[in-house]
Amino acid sequence: MFRSRIKKRNFGFTLVETLVAVSVFLIISMSAYQAYLGLIKAVKLSRIKAAASNLANEQFEIVRNMPYSDVGIVGGLPVGNIPYAQNLTRDQYGFTVTATVRSIDQSFDGTIGGNPNDLSPADNKLVEFAVSCATCENFAPMVFTTTVAPKNLETASTNGALFVRVFDANGVAVVGAAVTVRNDSLSPAILINDTTNSQGMLQIVDAPPGVGVYNISVTKTGYSTDSTLPVTVGNPTPSKPFGTVALQQVTQISFAIDRTSTVNFSSRTLNCNAVPSIDFSLAGSKLIGTNPDLYKYDEDLQTNGSGLLSLTNVEWDSYSLSFSDASFDLIGTNPLLAFNVSPNSVLDAQLIVAPKNPRTLVVVVKDSSLLLPLADASVRLYKTGYDETLVTGRGFLNQTDWSGGAGQQQFTDTNEYWSSDGGVNTGEFGGEIRLTEVLGDYTSDGYLESSVFDTGSASSFYNIALEPQDQPPLTGSNSIRLQLASGNDPATTTWDFKGPDGTVSTYYDMSNLNVASVHTNDRYIKYKIFLHTDNDAVTPALSDISLTYTSSCIPPGQTAFQGLSSGTYTLEVSRTGYQTQSVNVSTGSDWQKQEILLIPEP
């Protein structure tokens, strides 16, 4: 008898299969867990919002039960019994409730300053509660508003109105400027923090009367600050004193702020070596007080160990520089002193210095019409026993007329250029270039490429100047842009036009006119102007372009005589194409500057 044997095979899971199964399980579990967490957060956020809404309704209910005269902010305008800020707890959440109340001038009975003139403009009140929670995750502040009207007919106002107007350097309204208004003469004191509207105005129509009691400050992120000023011993006659509000009258106070800029100073010798720790003073031209004159900006400064100083948050203004270093004399600057700082710009300023040698005379030679530095002017200083002639550093390249037409490769005829795409009109507007007009509409874009300018030797290029600086707003931002190309041999140079970062993808505009260092040590240079408009009814216009440059670190249009003796000298300045000028100069101080304006020959 035969017995058959059957083998049994045991089936199981491999390690890889087990790991895959565990991974799938974990992924599903984590997804479910994340969904659960999201649901919990959504429910929690919904509870927080509900608590915030209920809290706002509580505050509105309190306001509804107040006498109308009490609907106002403690220490605010209109004055009332509503706290400006409260920390309250609801449903275990800590909230901050911020209140704002504003009087509203309705038009049904006229408006203040309008026709008819409403002498009691506080018709209704707007009440706003902002509810925030600093410790609540993903909770954005909630804002609730309502309007409150008086129960009875309005009575004659015992207050006035305070209008705060804010504009920029070009007179354009600044929207969203932060305005702080204080009146410490009342008890409790008034403190208002608000922002300007779309017309750059903050209108407070129910302000208590008072003479010189309203302290107002205006600013905006990235902008300068303007404010009223108190009468003090140091400033007995401030240029903008505290504001006054008269009974049933409108008081309007205007403030000017704009985007701040950066000024980068460097102290160098004539051969561009850095000179550390140079002392100087910088003052603007804007006054905050008179009798005596007090300037808004007036600071003593010093370059660092590398001969550098960067000033940020600089307000647009015209600045003058006074040199006060004990070891060095100032023998030139670039740009010339005084210099203008435009809003939202970066300006590089060089201070060219030499070891102190008493009785230094700095001579600045400028074109009388353009007020730009003149290169290659012969400056002779002489008296009995002394006679020396120096030549000013190269100054500027300039073009003011393009009406002569295209095709000029080398810049010899001052009213010609190299080429254009046809989108630029060069001949009809007395030296200005504009976009071409076709059937009553301007083309949207056009460009013009200049001839090649020859500086005479390897040069350093610094600043571009464009006139006019302001263009019609409807043309859009950066309606005038340009690029530069340079080289050392016009016959072989590939004219790659580049912008301020040294690449072909960027462009110079009104906010950045410092020439990129990629052009340094080149002799020949040319520009390419791009015009653009967002509106075919208006066009940008360019009347003048200038480019300042020096060789090494020789300041443009300037030269300096050092080691002079005391006495009276004759200063004679001449240049080809200009009338010679001669003046007497007395060297009675250790350092002085003489400016000479040369008049072009007829």
RODO-2510 file (C-alpha; in nm, 4 decimals, decimal comma):
residues 602
     n   res          X          Y          Z
     1     m     0,0000     0,0000     0,0000
     2     f     0,1347     0,3319    -0,1051
     3     r     0,0884     0,6456     0,1038
     4     s     0,0877     0,9787    -0,0784
     5     r     0,2320     1,2879     0,0872
     6     i     0,1094     1,6344     0,0068
     7     k     0,3330     1,9322     0,0885
     8     k     0,1640     2,2375     0,2325
     9     r     0,2947     2,5817     0,1464
    10     n     0,2712     2,8570     0,4065
    11     f     0,1700     3,1943     0,2604
    12     g     0,2719     3,5305     0,4322
    13     f     0,3653     3,9017     0,3736
    14     t     0,7066     4,0148     0,2766
    15     l     0,8765     4,3067     0,4556
    16     v     0,8303     4,5334     0,1522
    17     e     0,4584     4,4582     0,1374
    18     t     0,4272     4,5308     0,5073
    19     l     0,6074     4,8666     0,4727
    20     v     0,3886     4,9680     0,1783
    21     a     0,0735     4,8797     0,3701
    22     v     0,1881     5,0740     0,6751
    23     s     0,2766     5,3764     0,4559
    24     v    -0,0663     5,3747     0,2901
    25     f    -0,2307     5,3464     0,6295
    26     l    -0,0265     5,6383     0,7646
    27     i    -0,1064     5,8574     0,4637
    28     i    -0,4790     5,7899     0,5004
    29     s    -0,4620     5,8425     0,8757
    30     m    -0,2679     6,1694     0,8452
    31     s    -0,5089     6,3000     0,5816
    32     a    -0,8030     6,2175     0,8037
    33     y    -0,6277     6,3784     1,1001
    34     q    -0,5484     6,6958     0,9056
    35     a    -0,9081     6,7155     0,7860
    36     y    -1,0220     6,6748     1,1461
    37     l    -0,7860     6,9496     1,2628
    38     g    -0,9074     7,1780     0,9824
    39     l    -1,2664     7,1164     1,0861
    40     i    -1,1843     7,1927     1,4498
    41     k    -1,0073     7,5180     1,3486
    42     a    -1,2991     7,6221     1,1274
    43     v    -1,5467     7,5620     1,4089
    44     k    -1,3221     7,7514     1,6525
    45     l    -1,2824     8,0462     1,4107
    46     s    -1,6590     8,0531     1,3604
    47     r    -1,7083     8,0733     1,7388
    48     i    -1,4537     8,3568     1,7618
    49     k    -1,6275     8,5536     1,4846
    50     a    -1,9635     8,5001     1,6494
    51     a    -1,8227     8,6237     1,9821
    52     a    -1,6719     8,9282     1,8093
    53     s    -2,0032     9,0080     1,6373
    54     n    -2,1941     8,9758     1,9632
    55     l    -1,9399     9,2013     2,1348
    56     a    -1,9800     9,4676     1,8644
    57     n    -2,3589     9,4465     1,8973
    58     e    -2,3219     9,4986     2,2733
    59     q    -2,1261     9,8175     2,2089
    60     f    -2,3826     9,9408     1,9562
    61     e    -2,6589     9,8726     2,2094
    62     i    -2,4727    10,0852     2,4645
    63     v    -2,4438    10,3658     2,2075
    64     r    -2,8162    10,3469     2,1239
    65     n    -2,9034    10,4070     2,4879
    66     m    -2,6666    10,7054     2,5254
    67     p    -2,7763    11,0679     2,4984
    68     y    -2,6756    11,1936     2,1534
    69     s    -2,4376    11,4453     2,3077
    70     d    -2,2457    11,1602     2,4777
    71     v    -2,1841    10,9731     2,1498
    72     g    -1,8163    11,0511     2,1046
    73     i    -1,4696    10,9399     2,2097
    74     v    -1,3155    11,0100     2,5473
    75     g    -1,0328    11,2469     2,4533
    76     g    -1,1341    11,2498     2,0865
    77     l    -1,3582    11,4432     1,8489
    78     p    -1,6474    11,4605     1,8886
    79     v    -1,5984    11,4410     2,2648
    80     g    -1,8115    11,1795     2,4401
    81     n    -1,8184    10,8859     2,6803
    82     i    -1,7105    10,6009     2,4522
    83     p    -1,3612    10,4696     2,5391
    84     y    -1,1184    10,4753     2,2468
    85     a    -0,9883    10,1244     2,3271
    86     q    -1,1208     9,8483     2,5563
    87     n    -0,9865     9,5023     2,6408
    88     l    -1,2868     9,2722     2,6883
    89     t    -1,3275     8,8948     2,7302
    90     r    -1,6085     8,7036     2,5701
    91     d    -1,6467     8,3254     2,5416
    92     q    -1,2968     8,2857     2,6943
    93     y    -1,1392     8,4968     2,4178
    94     g    -0,9628     8,8258     2,4870
    95     f    -1,0678     9,0998     2,2413
    96     t    -0,9545     9,4583     2,1866
    97     v    -1,2349     9,6920     2,0817
    98     t    -1,1262    10,0199     1,9180
    99     a    -1,3891    10,2885     1,8662
   100     t    -1,4057    10,5723     1,6131
   101     v    -1,6737    10,8413     1,5999
   102     r    -1,6895    11,1075     1,3292
   103     s    -1,9415    11,3870     1,2787
   104     i    -2,1045    11,3745     0,9341
   105     d    -2,1928    11,6811     0,7300
   106     q    -2,5055    11,5819     0,5333
   107     s    -2,5911    11,7716     0,2155
   108     f    -2,9642    11,8212     0,2807
   109     d    -2,9009    12,1532     0,4610
   110     g    -2,5866    12,2530     0,2730
   111     t    -2,2263    12,1672     0,3502
   112     i    -1,9609    12,3530     0,5394
   113     g    -1,7759    12,5882     0,3051
   114     g    -2,0297    12,5070     0,0316
   115     n    -2,3295    12,6864    -0,1163
   116     p    -2,5346    12,7139     0,0979
   117     n    -2,2754    12,7204     0,3755
   118     d    -2,3789    12,4961     0,6654
   119     l    -2,2653    12,6666     0,9859
   120     s    -2,3822    12,3657     1,1914
   121     p    -2,2266    12,0836     0,9902
   122     a    -2,2358    11,8080     1,2547
   123     d    -2,5668    11,6613     1,1276
   124     n    -2,5154    11,2904     1,2136
   125     k    -2,2445    11,0750     1,3665
   126     l    -2,0715    10,7716     1,2210
   127     v    -1,9805    10,5122     1,4866
   128     e    -1,7268    10,2394     1,4075
   129     f    -1,6055     9,9525     1,6254
   130     a    -1,3011     9,7486     1,5211
   131     v    -1,2731     9,4157     1,7078
   132     s    -0,9373     9,2366     1,7095
   133     c    -0,7909     8,9398     1,8955
   134     a    -0,4116     8,9191     1,9157
   135     t    -0,4092     8,5627     2,0526
   136     c    -0,6719     8,4162     1,8188
   137     e    -0,5237     8,2117     1,5326
   138     n    -0,6281     8,3103     1,1776
   139     f    -0,8661     8,5784     1,3073
   140     a    -0,8651     8,8992     1,1021
   141     p    -0,9956     9,2154     1,2734
   142     m    -1,3646     9,2788     1,2123
   143     v    -1,5045     9,6284     1,1588
   144     f    -1,8665     9,7249     1,2307
   145     t    -2,0276    10,0649     1,1564
   146     t    -2,3559    10,2405     1,2145
   147     t    -2,4968    10,5923     1,1855
   148     v    -2,6514    10,7779     1,4787
   149     a    -2,8844    11,0754     1,4318
   150     p    -3,0040    11,3266     1,6943
   151     k    -3,3545    11,2844     1,8306
   152     n    -3,4452    11,6506     1,7908
   153     l    -3,3734    11,9233     1,5364
   154     e    -3,0111    12,0377     1,5246
   155     t    -2,9119    12,3518     1,7119
   156     a    -2,6535    12,6165     1,6247
   157     s    -2,3045    12,4723     1,6428
   158     t    -2,0706    12,5846     1,9186
   159     n    -1,7716    12,4356     1,7369
   160     g    -1,5767    12,4880     1,4144
   161     a    -1,4162    12,2696     1,1493
   162     l    -1,0558    12,1618     1,0961
   163     f    -0,9534    12,0446     0,7485
   164     v    -0,6083    11,8860     0,7101
   165     r    -0,4840    11,8747     0,3496
   166     v    -0,1806    11,6623     0,2544
   167     f     0,0006    11,6754    -0,0813
   168     d     0,3370    11,5667    -0,2216
   169     a     0,6282    11,7567    -0,3774
   170     n     0,4311    11,7990    -0,7028
   171     g     0,1105    11,9148    -0,5320
   172     v    -0,0639    11,5776    -0,5802
   173     a    -0,2944    11,4632    -0,2986
   174     v    -0,1476    11,1964    -0,0682
   175     v    -0,4061    10,9268     0,0037
   176     g    -0,3866    10,7280     0,3271
   177     a    -0,1472    10,9639     0,5069
   178     a    -0,1463    10,9118     0,8835
   179     v    -0,2683    11,2245     1,0635
   180     t    -0,2344    11,2799     1,4393
   181     v    -0,4279    11,5708     1,5950
   182     r    -0,3757    11,6720     1,9596
   183     n    -0,5403    11,9397     2,1718
   184     d    -0,4012    11,9371     2,5255
   185     s    -0,5835    12,2538     2,6307
   186     l    -0,9040    12,0604     2,7027
   187     s    -0,9774    11,8148     2,9809
   188     p    -0,9694    11,5400     2,8869
   189     a    -0,7203    11,6178     2,6107
   190     i    -0,8173    11,5426     2,2497
   191     l    -0,6159    11,2846     2,0541
   192     i    -0,7177    11,1758     1,7029
   193     n    -0,5330    10,9248     1,4826
   194     d    -0,6836    10,9007     1,1354
   195     t    -0,5923    10,8923     0,7644
   196     t    -0,6557    11,1175     0,4657
   197     n    -0,9256    11,0318     0,2131
   198     s    -0,9038    10,9950    -0,1649
   199     q    -0,8643    11,3743    -0,1969
   200     g    -0,5772    11,3820     0,0524
   201     m    -0,8022    11,5424     0,3164
   202     l    -0,8998    11,4716     0,6764
   203     q    -1,2111    11,6717     0,7641
   204     i    -1,2977    11,7172     1,1311
   205     v    -1,6280    11,9056     1,1235
   206     d    -1,7000    11,9372     1,4957
   207     a    -1,3792    12,0694     1,6548
   208     p    -1,3934    12,2849     1,9705
   209     p    -1,2687    12,6409     1,9088
   210     g    -0,9239    12,7357     2,0336
   211     v    -0,6362    12,9663     1,9414
   212     g    -0,3056    12,7896     1,8722
   213     v    -0,4070    12,4683     2,0481
   214     y    -0,4146    12,2048     1,7719
   215     n    -0,0876    12,0142     1,7272
   216     i    -0,0964    11,8221     1,3969
   217     s     0,1548    11,5733     1,2563
   218     v     0,1371    11,4033     0,9150
   219     t     0,3377    11,1131     0,7722
   220     k     0,3116    10,7892     0,5767
   221     t     0,5242    10,4757     0,5564
   222     g     0,8271    10,5534     0,3397
   223     y     0,7432    10,9263     0,3374
   224     s     0,8793    11,2318     0,5161
   225     t     0,7014    11,3970     0,8088
   226     d     0,5455    11,7437     0,8336
   227     s     0,3923    11,8959     1,1444
   228     t     0,2928    12,2046     1,3338
   229     l     0,5445    12,3297     1,5907
   230     p     0,5176    12,4823     1,9381
   231     v     0,6501    12,8231     2,0341
   232     t     0,9698    12,7656     2,2348
   233     v     1,2672    12,9655     2,3536
   234     g     1,4764    12,8069     2,0791
   235     n     1,2074    12,8623     1,8151
   236     p     1,0046    13,1725     1,9105
   237     t     0,8425    13,2127     1,5661
   238     p     0,7770    12,8675     1,4158
   239     s     0,6972    12,8722     1,0450
   240     k     0,3935    12,6482     1,1036
   241     p     0,2566    12,7101     1,4562
   242     f    -0,0174    12,5096     1,6269
   243     g    -0,3528    12,5363     1,4483
   244     t    -0,6457    12,7586     1,5444
   245     v    -1,0142    12,6699     1,5114
   246     a    -1,2712    12,9518     1,5135
   247     l    -1,6415    12,9258     1,5979
   248     q    -1,8484    12,8138     1,2960
   249     q    -1,5500    12,8664     1,0658
   250     v    -1,3375    12,6305     0,8559
   251     t    -0,9645    12,6188     0,9308
   252     q    -0,7569    12,4451     0,6613
   253     i    -0,3921    12,3582     0,7264
   254     s    -0,1806    12,2108     0,4473
   255     f     0,1145    11,9748     0,4821
   256     a     0,3660    11,8513     0,2233
   257     i     0,5206    11,5043     0,2472
   258     d     0,6749    11,2784    -0,0142
   259     r     0,8766    10,9594    -0,0458
   260     t     1,2181    10,9817     0,1137
   261     s     1,5493    10,9307    -0,0646
   262     t     1,9054    10,8115    -0,0044
   263     v     2,2234    11,0185    -0,0366
   264     n     2,5540    10,8296    -0,0514
   265     f     2,8603    11,0414     0,0351
   266     s     3,2192    10,9377    -0,0359
   267     s     3,5348    11,1311     0,0569
   268     r     3,8146    11,0873    -0,1987
   269     t     4,1386    11,2408    -0,3193
   270     l     4,1909    11,3553    -0,6781
   271     n     4,3240    11,0083    -0,7643
   272     c     4,0182    10,8413    -0,6047
   273     n     4,1848    10,7136    -0,2867
   274     a     3,9421    10,6947     0,0046
   275     v     3,9923    10,9439     0,2867
   276     p     3,8328    10,8298     0,6166
   277     s     3,6571    11,0309     0,8865
   278     i     3,5958    11,3562     0,6991
   279     d     3,3841    11,6062     0,8974
   280     f     3,1238    11,8252     0,7287
   281     s     2,7813    11,9783     0,7916
   282     l     2,4714    11,9417     0,5771
   283     a     2,1711    12,1759     0,5854
   284     g     1,8497    12,1849     0,3855
   285     s     1,6649    12,4963     0,2763
   286     k     1,3275    12,4274     0,4420
   287     l     1,2693    12,6442     0,7473
   288     i     1,0873    12,5452     1,0658
   289     g     1,1308    12,8876     1,2224
   290     t     1,2375    13,2458     1,1505
   291     n     1,4059    13,5223     1,3519
   292     p     1,6363    13,3370     1,3868
   293     d     1,6202    13,1049     1,0854
   294     l     1,5989    12,7393     1,1892
   295     y     1,6308    12,4674     0,9257
   296     k     1,4319    12,1472     0,9244
   297     y     1,7516    11,9545     0,8504
   298     d     2,0852    12,0791     0,9849
   299     e     2,3314    11,8111     1,0933
   300     d     2,7038    11,7610     1,1577
   301     l     2,8213    11,4480     0,9726
   302     q     3,1324    11,2352     0,9215
   303     t     3,2308    10,9706     0,6669
   304     n     3,3364    10,6335     0,8097
   305     g     3,6705    10,4523     0,8070
   306     s     3,6246    10,3723     0,4376
   307     g     3,5376    10,7301     0,3469
   308     l     3,1669    10,6492     0,3057
   309     l     2,8429    10,7742     0,4561
   310     s     2,4936    10,6686     0,3535
   311     l     2,2007    10,8877     0,4607
   312     t     1,8577    10,7259     0,4348
   313     n     1,5118    10,8784     0,4820
   314     v     1,6335    11,2060     0,3317
   315     e     1,3558    11,4544     0,2547
   316     w     1,3364    11,6174    -0,0877
   317     d     1,5016    11,9580    -0,0642
   318     s     1,7969    12,1700    -0,1772
   319     y     2,0982    12,1010     0,0441
   320     s     2,4144    12,2994     0,1096
   321     l     2,7356    12,1583     0,2539
   322     s     2,9809    12,3238     0,4927
   323     f     3,3253    12,1736     0,5344
   324     s     3,4633    12,1544     0,8890
   325     d     3,7429    11,8959     0,8793
   326     a     4,0566    11,9829     1,0752
   327     s     4,3052    11,8016     0,8483
   328     f     4,1676    11,8326     0,4942
   329     d     4,0319    12,1008     0,2609
   330     l     3,7404    12,0526     0,0262
   331     i     3,8659    12,1175    -0,3274
   332     g     3,5618    12,0008    -0,5231
   333     t     3,2330    11,8130    -0,5175
   334     n     3,0224    11,6100    -0,7551
   335     p     2,7454    11,7121    -0,7938
   336     l     2,8047    12,0808    -0,7420
   337     l     2,7047    12,2492    -0,4197
   338     a     2,4255    12,3117    -0,3441
   339     f     2,2532    11,9990    -0,4750
   340     n     1,8899    11,8988    -0,5047
   341     v     1,7466    11,5724    -0,3735
   342     s     1,4346    11,4545    -0,5570
   343     p     1,1668    11,2345    -0,3937
   344     n     1,2220    10,8579    -0,4062
   345     s     1,5712    10,8798    -0,5527
   346     v     1,9306    10,7765    -0,4857
   347     l     2,2023    11,0417    -0,5147
   348     d     2,5775    10,9742    -0,5065
   349     a     2,7811    11,2709    -0,3814
   350     q     3,1623    11,2863    -0,3944
   351     l     3,3671    11,5081    -0,1657
   352     i     3,7105    11,5638    -0,3228
   353     v     3,9616    11,6605    -0,0542
   354     a     4,3307    11,7458    -0,0197
   355     p     4,5544    11,7908     0,2872
   356     k     4,4850    12,1252     0,4520
   357     n     4,6959    12,4091     0,3129
   358     p     4,5702    12,7432     0,4486
   359     r     4,4034    12,9916     0,2183
   360     t     4,2493    12,7563    -0,0342
   361     l     4,0354    12,9040    -0,3131
   362     v     3,7910    12,6716    -0,4929
   363     v     3,6682    12,8049    -0,8280
   364     v     3,3451    12,6700    -0,9794
   365     v     3,2807    12,7524    -1,3464
   366     k     2,9285    12,7078    -1,4859
   367     d     2,7350    12,7813    -1,8007
   368     s     2,5247    13,0928    -1,7249
   369     s     2,2086    12,9584    -1,8872
   370     l     2,2206    12,5886    -1,7979
   371     l     2,3992    12,6337    -1,4616
   372     l     2,5922    12,3135    -1,5352
   373     p     2,9692    12,2737    -1,4774
   374     l     3,2000    12,3648    -1,7644
   375     a     3,5004    12,1486    -1,8439
   376     d     3,8264    12,2760    -1,9933
   377     a     3,7819    12,6323    -1,8700
   378     s     4,1111    12,8161    -1,8214
   379     v     4,1265    12,9676    -1,4716
   380     r     4,4043    13,2179    -1,4099
   381     l     4,4752    13,3621    -1,0641
   382     y     4,7344    13,6329    -1,0346
   383     k     4,8704    13,9315    -0,8420
   384     t     5,2163    14,0805    -0,7968
   385     g     5,4568    13,7940    -0,7372
   386     y     5,2003    13,5203    -0,8151
   387     d     5,0547    13,3932    -1,1436
   388     e     4,9048    13,0447    -1,1886
   389     t     4,6636    12,8969    -1,4441
   390     l     4,4596    12,5794    -1,3911
   391     v     4,1977    12,4032    -1,6059
   392     t     3,8630    12,2858    -1,4710
   393     g     3,7805    11,9166    -1,4864
   394     r     3,5561    11,8026    -1,7662
   395     g     3,1998    11,8922    -1,6871
   396     f     2,8993    11,7792    -1,8873
   397     l     2,7609    11,6488    -2,2122
   398     n     2,4389    11,8190    -2,3116
   399     q     2,1806    11,8151    -2,5881
   400     t     1,8802    12,0465    -2,6060
   401     d     1,7768    12,0246    -2,9710
   402     w     1,7166    11,7355    -3,2108
   403     s     1,5471    11,9294    -3,4907
   404     g     1,8406    11,8885    -3,7332
   405     g     1,7399    11,5303    -3,8029
   406     a     1,8949    11,1842    -3,8009
   407     g     2,2052    11,0255    -3,9496
   408     q     2,4848    11,1915    -3,7511
   409     q     2,7215    10,9274    -3,6133
   410     q     2,9626    11,1552    -3,4225
   411     f     2,8171    11,4345    -3,2099
   412     t     2,9411    11,7491    -3,3832
   413     d     2,6195    11,9263    -3,4853
   414     t     2,4321    11,9882    -3,1594
   415     n     2,0831    11,9570    -3,3097
   416     e     2,1270    11,6206    -3,4841
   417     y     2,1122    11,2595    -3,3705
   418     w     2,1771    10,9108    -3,5057
   419     s     1,8400    10,7345    -3,5533
   420     s     1,4780    10,6982    -3,4426
   421     d     1,2002    10,4442    -3,4924
   422     g     0,9643    10,7158    -3,6221
   423     g     0,7627    10,7279    -3,3012
   424     v     0,9394    11,0456    -3,1823
   425     n     0,8693    11,3941    -3,3195
   426     t     1,1914    11,5981    -3,3133
   427     g     1,1275    11,9039    -3,5295
   428     e     0,8042    12,0831    -3,4421
   429     f     0,8295    12,1946    -3,0792
   430     g     1,1254    12,4313    -3,0490
   431     g     1,3872    12,1793    -2,9449
   432     e     1,1586    11,9422    -2,7513
   433     i     1,1047    11,5813    -2,8486
   434     r     0,7606    11,4282    -2,8110
   435     l     0,5714    11,1239    -2,9324
   436     t     0,4542    11,1395    -3,2931
   437     e     0,0930    11,2450    -3,3454
   438     v    -0,1106    11,0523    -3,6047
   439     l    -0,4654    11,1649    -3,6891
   440     g    -0,4996    11,3474    -3,3589
   441     d    -0,3677    11,0645    -3,1382
   442     y    -0,0176    11,0133    -3,0039
   443     t     0,1621    10,6868    -3,0647
   444     s     0,2063    10,4863    -2,7469
   445     d     0,5839    10,4344    -2,7798
   446     g     0,8883    10,5691    -2,9579
   447     y     1,2638    10,5861    -2,9173
   448     l     1,5561    10,8006    -3,0307
   449     e     1,9249    10,7015    -3,0399
   450     s     2,1835    10,9765    -3,0023
   451     s     2,5055    11,0370    -3,1863
   452     v     2,8340    10,9280    -3,0240
   453     f     2,9724    11,1718    -2,7640
   454     d     3,3501    11,1964    -2,7209
   455     t     3,4740    11,2844    -2,3703
   456     g     3,8353    11,3102    -2,4866
   457     s     3,9795    11,0417    -2,2571
   458     a     3,8852    10,7548    -2,0300
   459     s     3,6231    10,8942    -1,7946
   460     s     3,4002    10,8274    -1,4981
   461     f     3,0325    10,9027    -1,5544
   462     y     2,8092    11,0077    -1,2669
   463     n     2,4665    11,1628    -1,3122
   464     i     2,2052    11,2104    -1,5836
   465     a     1,9819    11,5187    -1,5761
   466     l     1,6496    11,5326    -1,7631
   467     e     1,4284    11,8377    -1,8096
   468     p     1,1481    11,8796    -1,7373
   469     q     1,1369    11,6361    -1,4463
   470     d     0,7569    11,6365    -1,4172
   471     q     0,5491    11,4761    -1,6922
   472     p     0,1687    11,4721    -1,7413
   473     p     0,0224    11,2150    -1,4974
   474     l    -0,1908    11,0577    -1,7709
   475     t     0,1217    10,9411    -1,9541
   476     g     0,1779    10,6912    -1,6725
   477     s     0,4759    10,6145    -1,4558
   478     n     0,8211    10,6189    -1,6143
   479     s     0,6967    10,7813    -1,9343
   480     i     1,0576    10,8792    -2,0083
   481     r     1,3284    10,6146    -1,9743
   482     l     1,6749    10,5788    -2,1194
   483     q     1,9767    10,3513    -2,1499
   484     l     2,3456    10,4196    -2,2111
   485     a     2,6092    10,2483    -2,4236
   486     s     2,9830    10,3195    -2,4143
   487     g     3,3179    10,2077    -2,5510
   488     n     3,6693    10,3171    -2,6445
   489     d     3,6567    10,2875    -3,0252
   490     p     3,3440    10,3945    -3,2174
   491     a     3,4544    10,1892    -3,5180
   492     t     3,4593     9,8580    -3,3293
   493     t     3,2295     9,9130    -3,0307
   494     t     2,9089     9,7107    -3,0131
   495     w     2,6619     9,9588    -2,8699
   496     d     2,4857     9,7508    -2,6044
   497     f     2,2479     9,9874    -2,4272
   498     k     2,2229     9,9213    -2,0538
   499     g     2,0394    10,0495    -1,7484
   500     p     2,1358    10,1377    -1,3899
   501     d     2,2276     9,7804    -1,2909
   502     g     2,4620     9,7434    -1,5900
   503     t     2,2345     9,5071    -1,7854
   504     v     2,0215     9,5466    -2,0980
   505     s     1,7020     9,4646    -1,9046
   506     t     1,6795     9,7826    -1,6923
   507     y     1,6251    10,1508    -1,7658
   508     y     1,7138    10,4838    -1,6074
   509     d     1,4158    10,6946    -1,4993
   510     m     1,3460    11,0021    -1,2857
   511     s     1,3953    10,8041    -0,9627
   512     n     1,7410    10,6684    -1,0496
   513     l     1,9760    10,8754    -1,2662
   514     n     2,3118    10,7592    -1,1273
   515     v     2,5174    10,6119    -1,4129
   516     a     2,6198    10,2463    -1,3723
   517     s     2,9887    10,1769    -1,3132
   518     v     2,9973     9,9484    -1,6189
   519     h     3,0711    10,2616    -1,8274
   520     t     3,3714    10,3717    -1,6181
   521     n     3,6993    10,4166    -1,8090
   522     d     3,5221    10,4435    -2,1456
   523     r     3,5812    10,7473    -2,3667
   524     y     3,2784    10,7380    -2,5977
   525     i     2,9160    10,7229    -2,4871
   526     k     2,5684    10,7526    -2,6363
   527     y     2,2133    10,7384    -2,5056
   528     k     1,8826    10,5903    -2,6171
   529     i     1,5635    10,7689    -2,5067
   530     f     1,2336    10,5792    -2,4793
   531     l     0,9046    10,7738    -2,4675
   532     h     0,5748    10,6121    -2,3637
   533     t     0,2180    10,7170    -2,2840
   534     d    -0,0753    10,5295    -2,1332
   535     n    -0,3197    10,7771    -2,2885
   536     d    -0,3113    10,8650    -2,6593
   537     a    -0,4377    11,2177    -2,5833
   538     v    -0,1189    11,3236    -2,4002
   539     t     0,2537    11,2850    -2,4568
   540     p     0,5692    11,3154    -2,2476
   541     a     0,8147    11,5839    -2,3576
   542     l     1,1923    11,6118    -2,3182
   543     s     1,3673    11,9465    -2,3639
   544     d     1,7126    11,8765    -2,2229
   545     i     1,9435    11,5869    -2,1379
   546     s     2,2799    11,6267    -1,9648
   547     l     2,5445    11,3843    -1,8432
   548     t     2,8136    11,4831    -1,5925
   549     y     3,1489    11,3099    -1,5876
   550     t     3,5036    11,3461    -1,4660
   551     s     3,8394    11,1910    -1,5410
   552     s     3,9724    11,0013    -1,2392
   553     c     3,8207    11,1954    -0,9479
   554     i     3,8623    11,5463    -1,0845
   555     p     3,5399    11,7286    -0,9913
   556     p     3,3429    11,8644    -1,2879
   557     g     3,3784    12,2340    -1,3673
   558     q     3,5953    12,3003    -1,0631
   559     t     3,9554    12,3636    -0,9692
   560     a     4,1364    12,4707    -0,6518
   561     f     4,4325    12,6943    -0,5632
   562     q     4,6039    12,6134    -0,2333
   563     g     4,8727    12,7720    -0,0177
   564     l     4,7787    13,1264    -0,1108
   565     s     4,9010    13,4296     0,0768
   566     s     4,6662    13,6916     0,2149
   567     g     4,5709    13,9656    -0,0278
   568     t     4,3650    14,0599    -0,3327
   569     y     4,3983    13,8548    -0,6511
   570     t     4,2588    13,8880    -1,0020
   571     l     4,0664    13,5823    -1,1179
   572     e     4,0309    13,5489    -1,4961
   573     v     3,8244    13,2668    -1,6481
   574     s     3,8030    13,1906    -2,0199
   575     r     3,6806    12,9108    -2,2444
   576     t     3,6338    12,8688    -2,6165
   577     g     3,2849    12,9799    -2,7164
   578     y     3,2317    13,1902    -2,4024
   579     q     3,2974    13,5486    -2,2979
   580     t     3,5940    13,5880    -2,0622
   581     q     3,5087    13,6875    -1,7047
   582     s     3,7402    13,8698    -1,4632
   583     v     3,6803    13,9435    -1,0934
   584     n     3,8822    14,0442    -0,7884
   585     v     3,9080    13,7932    -0,5046
   586     s     4,0267    13,8682    -0,1524
   587     t     4,1830    13,5684     0,0255
   588     g     4,1129    13,6688     0,3820
   589     s     3,9966    13,3267     0,5076
   590     d     4,1541    12,9804     0,5081
   591     w     3,8914    12,8378     0,2691
   592     q     3,6527    13,0043     0,0296
   593     k     3,4635    12,9351    -0,2901
   594     q     3,4204    13,1588    -0,5950
   595     e     3,1549    13,0812    -0,8534
   596     i     3,1958    13,2105    -1,2089
   597     l     2,9152    13,2086    -1,4676
   598     l     3,0401    13,2154    -1,8257
   599     i     2,8139    13,3695    -2,0890
   600     p     2,8127    13,2018    -2,4340
   601     e     2,9426    13,4197    -2,7162
   602     p     2,6727    13,5510    -2,9492
***
